[in-house]
Amino acid sequence: MDLNVIWDFFIEHLNGEDGVEEAHVKWSAGIPFIYIRSKKAKGDIEYCIRKWSSKAMRGKRLHSDTIFFREEGSLYVYRHRFYVPQEKMFCCGNLCVDCVRLKQ
């Protein structure tokens, strides 16, 4: 799975959202930050981020995490990442309730 395709889909559709003037991602120290210039309210922007990240992840085993970072006038900055969930890949023999042997 190539995360670049997911990021491209996400940013492209975020830019196409009404009221969003510009959206792009910058990587700083390996951490992705989304820069969004918009006239929308903060709650509306966060709704758009959730909507398009869920559509970008559809059909894939991914999760997303978005944390508000700062606001400067009409520029909003969020730390946003797509990640694969941490799951057990083998049975450790401790009779765990989420053992891989019990999944079907």
N, CA, C and O of each residue as an XYZ file, in Angstrom:
416
protein
N       0.846     -1.170      0.000
C       0.000      0.000      0.000
C       0.896      1.240      0.000
O       1.806      1.367      0.819
N       0.621      2.130     -0.918
C       1.406      3.346     -1.051
C       0.657      4.509     -0.398
O      -0.409      4.909     -0.866
N       1.214      5.041      0.671
C       0.560      6.152      1.367
C       0.555      7.440      0.561
O      -0.271      8.319      0.805
N       1.474      7.563     -0.403
C       1.497      8.766     -1.229
C       0.209      8.905     -2.039
O      -0.285     10.016     -2.233
N      -0.333      7.792     -2.507
C      -1.600      7.828     -3.249
C      -2.722      8.310     -2.338
O      -3.569      9.098     -2.759
N      -2.732      7.844     -1.102
C      -3.754      8.246     -0.131
C      -3.612      9.730      0.200
O      -4.608     10.452      0.246
N      -2.382     10.190      0.430
C      -2.153     11.605      0.705
C      -2.585     12.468     -0.475
O      -3.218     13.506     -0.283
N      -2.246     12.044     -1.706
C      -2.616     12.825     -2.891
C      -4.133     12.945     -3.020
O      -4.651     14.029     -3.286
N      -4.848     11.831     -2.831
C      -6.310     11.841     -2.886
C      -6.870     12.786     -1.836
O      -7.750     13.599     -2.121
N      -6.352     12.671     -0.618
C      -6.824     13.473      0.504
C      -6.632     14.967      0.253
O      -7.575     15.742      0.410
N      -5.435     15.379     -0.131
C      -5.133     16.795     -0.355
C      -5.896     17.325     -1.571
O      -6.392     18.451     -1.544
N      -5.992     16.527     -2.634
C      -6.704     16.959     -3.838
C      -8.173     17.263     -3.535
O      -8.703     18.283     -3.977
N      -8.822     16.381     -2.785
C     -10.230     16.591     -2.479
C     -10.440     17.663     -1.401
O     -11.469     18.339     -1.380
N      -9.471     17.807     -0.524
C      -9.549     18.879      0.466
C      -9.442     20.240     -0.227
O     -10.113     21.194      0.164
N      -8.605     20.322     -1.244
C      -8.494     21.561     -2.022
C      -9.760     21.849     -2.815
O     -10.063     23.013     -3.079
N     -10.498     20.830     -3.196
C     -11.722     21.011     -3.956
C     -12.931     21.362     -3.114
O     -14.000     21.646     -3.654
N     -12.783     21.346     -1.818
C     -13.883     21.656     -0.895
C     -14.241     23.143     -0.977
O     -13.362     23.999     -1.067
N     -15.543     23.434     -0.944
C     -15.991     24.831     -0.969
C     -15.501     25.563      0.277
O     -15.613     25.049      1.391
N     -14.962     26.753      0.086
C     -14.495     27.560      1.206
C     -13.035     27.338      1.552
O     -12.469     28.101      2.335
N     -12.412     26.311      0.987
C     -10.982     26.062      1.229
C     -10.200     26.682      0.076
O     -10.325     26.251     -1.070
N      -9.402     27.683      0.383
C      -8.630     28.365     -0.651
C      -7.405     27.551     -1.054
O      -7.077     27.447     -2.236
N      -6.732     26.975     -0.053
C      -5.520     26.206     -0.335
C      -5.288     25.213      0.798
O      -5.495     25.526      1.970
N      -4.861     24.023      0.429
C      -4.478     23.008      1.416
C      -3.251     22.279      0.886
O      -3.223     21.850     -0.268
N      -2.256     22.145      1.722
C      -1.071     21.374      1.353
C      -0.453     20.765      2.600
O      -0.767     21.153      3.726
N       0.428     19.808      2.375
C       1.069     19.115      3.488
C       2.561     19.425      3.460
O       3.176     19.459      2.394
N       3.133     19.649      4.633
C       4.579     19.831      4.800
C       5.054     18.808      5.823
O       4.393     18.565      6.833
N       6.191     18.224      5.550
C       6.771     17.254      6.479
C       7.897     17.947      7.233
O       8.812     18.507      6.630
N       7.820     17.903      8.553
C       8.850     18.494      9.393
C       9.296     17.446     10.404
O       8.508     17.005     11.241
N      10.550     17.054     10.323
C      11.120     16.017     11.200
C      10.324     14.710     11.102
O      10.148     14.004     12.094
N       9.848     14.401      9.890
C       9.114     13.163      9.669
C       7.657     13.209     10.082
O       6.963     12.195     10.008
N       7.182     14.358     10.514
C       5.795     14.500     10.964
C       5.039     15.341      9.935
O       5.470     16.448      9.612
N       3.908     14.827      9.411
C       3.148     15.589      8.412
C       2.249     16.640      9.063
O       1.525     16.351     10.016
N       2.308     17.855      8.537
C       1.448     18.952      8.973
C       0.620     19.424      7.785
O       1.156     19.633      6.696
N      -0.686     19.592      7.990
C      -1.573     20.101      6.953
C      -1.749     21.596      7.179
O      -2.099     22.031      8.276
N      -1.505     22.375      6.134
C      -1.718     23.821      6.169
C      -2.964     24.109      5.333
O      -2.996     23.814      4.139
N      -3.981     24.680      5.959
C      -5.239     24.958      5.277
C      -5.554     26.438      5.411
O      -5.660     26.971      6.515
N      -5.702     27.090      4.266
C      -6.116     28.495      4.254
C      -7.587     28.502      3.861
O      -7.957     28.047      2.779
N      -8.422     29.028      4.761
C      -9.856     28.957      4.537
C     -10.584     30.055      5.294
O     -10.097     30.575      6.298
N     -11.746     30.390      4.793
C     -12.625     31.341      5.466
C     -13.624     30.621      6.367
O     -14.388     31.262      7.090
N     -13.617     29.291      6.323
C     -14.538     28.500      7.141
C     -14.146     28.556      8.615
O     -13.031     28.938      8.969
N     -15.087     28.166      9.453
C     -14.820     28.069     10.888
C     -13.984     26.814     11.164
O     -13.944     25.884     10.359
N     -13.332     26.816     12.300
C     -12.452     25.704     12.670
C     -13.207     24.370     12.697
O     -12.675     23.356     12.245
N     -14.417     24.357     13.212
C     -15.205     23.124     13.274
C     -15.549     22.584     11.899
O     -15.555     21.370     11.692
N     -15.837     23.477     10.951
C     -16.141     23.060      9.584
C     -14.911     22.478      8.898
O     -15.015     21.513      8.140
N     -13.757     23.061      9.162
C     -12.516     22.550      8.579
C     -12.216     21.159      9.124
O     -11.831     20.266      8.369
N     -12.387     20.971     10.420
C     -12.130     19.660     11.016
C     -13.098     18.612     10.482
O     -12.729     17.449     10.323
N     -14.337     19.021     10.205
C     -15.291     18.094      9.595
C     -14.812     17.684      8.204
O     -14.887     16.508      7.849
N     -14.320     18.643      7.411
C     -13.806     18.335      6.069
C     -12.603     17.402      6.139
O     -12.474     16.493      5.320
N     -11.731     17.620      7.104
C     -10.562     16.749      7.264
C     -11.009     15.326      7.571
O     -10.510     14.374      6.970
N     -11.954     15.175      8.510
C     -12.460     13.834      8.849
C     -13.140     13.179      7.658
O     -12.949     11.990      7.401
N     -13.937     13.962      6.931
C     -14.686     13.418      5.794
C     -13.744     12.892      4.715
O     -13.895     11.759      4.259
N     -12.776     13.704      4.305
C     -11.907     13.298      3.206
C     -10.854     12.285      3.631
O     -10.411     11.486      2.805
N     -10.442     12.294      4.888
C      -9.500     11.257      5.317
C     -10.205      9.906      5.392
O      -9.602      8.881      5.074
N     -11.476      9.887      5.809
C     -12.198      8.614      5.848
C     -12.452      8.084      4.439
O     -12.404      6.874      4.216
N     -12.725      8.986      3.476
C     -12.909      8.541      2.100
C     -11.595      8.072      1.488
O     -11.593      7.149      0.674
N     -10.486      8.686      1.862
C      -9.182      8.257      1.349
C      -8.785      6.887      1.902
O      -8.090      6.122      1.232
N      -9.225      6.580      3.122
C      -8.863      5.312      3.765
C      -9.838      4.184      3.443
O      -9.574      3.034      3.791
N     -10.946      4.480      2.795
C     -11.987      3.490      2.553
C     -11.423      2.266      1.827
O     -10.762      2.393      0.796
N     -11.692      1.087      2.378
C     -11.240     -0.155      1.774
C      -9.821     -0.543      2.143
O      -9.300     -1.534      1.633
N      -9.196      0.214      3.011
C      -7.816     -0.081      3.421
C      -7.761     -0.208      4.931
O      -8.613      0.337      5.633
N      -6.783     -0.911      5.430
C      -6.636     -1.084      6.873
C      -5.788      0.046      7.427
O      -4.621     -0.146      7.769
N      -6.383      1.218      7.510
C      -5.693      2.407      8.002
C      -6.544      3.127      9.029
O      -7.762      2.955      9.086
N      -5.890      3.925      9.827
C      -6.545      4.855     10.741
C      -5.923      6.223     10.494
O      -4.866      6.330      9.873
N      -6.582      7.260     10.980
C      -5.996      8.597     10.880
C      -6.061      9.270     12.242
O      -6.880      8.926     13.094
N      -5.182     10.230     12.416
C      -5.107     10.976     13.664
C      -4.872     12.436     13.303
O      -3.923     12.756     12.586
N      -5.731     13.320     13.795
C      -5.620     14.746     13.501
C      -5.579     15.523     14.808
O      -6.434     15.344     15.676
N      -4.581     16.384     14.941
C      -4.424     17.203     16.144
C      -4.227     18.653     15.709
O      -3.344     18.962     14.909
N      -5.071     19.539     16.252
C      -4.945     20.969     15.956
C      -3.615     21.469     16.490
O      -3.230     21.161     17.618
N      -2.905     22.257     15.654
C      -1.593     22.728     16.046
C      -1.581     24.233     16.296
O      -1.175     24.680     17.369
N      -2.029     25.026     15.299
C      -2.066     26.472     15.500
C      -2.966     27.132     14.456
O      -3.376     26.521     13.469
N      -3.253     28.399     14.717
C      -4.098     29.193     13.828
C      -3.504     30.583     13.716
O      -3.161     31.206     14.721
N      -3.385     31.069     12.483
C      -2.895     32.427     12.229
C      -3.820     33.080     11.218
O      -3.652     32.894     10.012
N      -4.774     33.828     11.687
C      -5.739     34.458     10.783
C      -6.596     33.407     10.109
O      -7.350     32.691     10.768
N      -6.477     33.315      8.779
C      -7.254     32.321      8.040
C      -6.453     31.066      7.735
O      -6.910     30.227      6.959
N      -5.261     30.912      8.326
C      -4.422     29.732      8.123
C      -4.525     28.821      9.342
O      -4.257     29.234     10.470
N      -4.914     27.587      9.093
C      -5.026     26.582     10.152
C      -3.989     25.503      9.904
O      -3.793     25.067      8.770
N      -3.320     25.070     10.976
C      -2.293     24.040     10.861
C      -2.691     22.876     11.758
O      -3.005     23.051     12.935
N      -2.669     21.671     11.164
C      -3.006     20.447     11.888
C      -1.900     19.426     11.690
O      -1.306     19.335     10.615
N      -1.634     18.668     12.725
C      -0.775     17.501     12.580
C      -1.701     16.353     12.208
O      -2.615     16.021     12.963
N      -1.474     15.756     11.069
C      -2.365     14.709     10.564
C      -1.517     13.555     10.052
O      -0.524     13.761      9.355
N      -1.917     12.345     10.403
C      -1.179     11.198      9.891
C      -2.123     10.044      9.618
O      -3.160      9.892     10.264
N      -1.739      9.242      8.651
C      -2.392      7.980      8.370
C      -1.469      6.895      8.896
O      -0.259      6.946      8.676
N      -2.031      5.915      9.588
C      -1.181      4.857     10.125
C      -1.903      3.522     10.111
O      -3.133      3.456     10.124
N      -1.105      2.455     10.084
C      -1.620      1.096     10.144
C      -1.780      0.739     11.613
O      -0.863      0.971     12.400
N      -2.928      0.177     12.004
C      -3.126     -0.138     13.425
C      -2.177     -1.228     13.907
O      -1.823     -2.142     13.163
N      -1.782     -1.113     15.150
C      -0.923     -2.119     15.769
C      -1.780     -3.315     16.177
O      -2.676     -3.185     17.010
N      -1.512     -4.447     15.606
C      -2.256     -5.647     15.946
C      -1.290     -6.800     16.148
O      -0.194     -6.825     15.588
N      -1.719     -7.742     16.952
C      -0.911     -8.926     17.171
C      -0.875     -9.749     15.895
O      -1.888     -9.891     15.211
N       0.303    -10.293     15.572
C       0.457    -11.074     14.357
C       0.664    -12.566     14.654
O       0.665    -13.386     13.736
N       0.840    -12.921     15.945
C       1.077    -14.316     16.300
C       0.517    -14.575     17.694
O       0.262    -13.639     18.453
N       0.330    -15.830     18.020
C      -0.164    -16.218     19.339
C       1.013    -16.293     20.302
O       2.008    -16.963     20.026
N       0.894    -15.601     21.435
C       1.974    -15.589     22.421
C       1.794    -16.679     23.477
O       2.701    -16.919     24.275
N       0.635    -17.342     23.491
C       0.392    -18.431     24.433
C      -0.144    -17.992     25.777
O      -0.248    -18.816     26.685
N      -0.493    -16.715     25.940
C      -0.989    -16.207     27.218
C      -2.512    -16.190     27.315
O      -3.060    -15.593     28.241
N      -3.198    -16.829     26.385
C      -4.665    -16.899     26.361
C      -5.305    -15.504     26.368
O      -6.242    -15.250     27.123
N      -4.796    -14.615     25.529
C      -5.326    -13.254     25.432
C      -6.733    -13.279     24.807
O      -7.056    -14.160     24.011
N      -7.554    -12.297     25.186
C      -8.914    -12.230     24.639
C      -8.916    -11.823     23.175
O      -9.863    -12.130     22.451
N      -7.861    -11.129     22.724
C      -7.789    -10.729     21.316
C      -6.791    -11.582     20.530
O      -6.126    -11.089     19.619
N      -6.692    -12.862     20.889
C      -5.740    -13.767     20.262
C      -6.055    -13.926     18.768
O      -7.217    -13.970     18.364
N      -5.000    -14.009     17.970
C      -5.182    -14.165     16.536
C      -5.812    -15.520     16.192
O      -6.400    -15.670     15.121
N      -5.698    -16.489     17.073
C      -6.314    -17.800     16.831
C      -7.827    -17.730     16.892
O      -8.503    -18.565     16.292
N      -8.386    -16.737     17.615
C      -9.828    -16.637     17.759
C     -10.488    -15.828     16.650
O     -11.715    -15.772     16.565
N      -9.681    -15.202     15.801
C     -10.252    -14.417     14.695
C     -10.584    -15.342     13.534
O      -9.854    -16.291     13.249
N     -11.699    -15.048     12.866
C     -12.089    -15.866     11.723
C     -12.344    -15.052     10.519
O     -12.684    -15.594      9.468
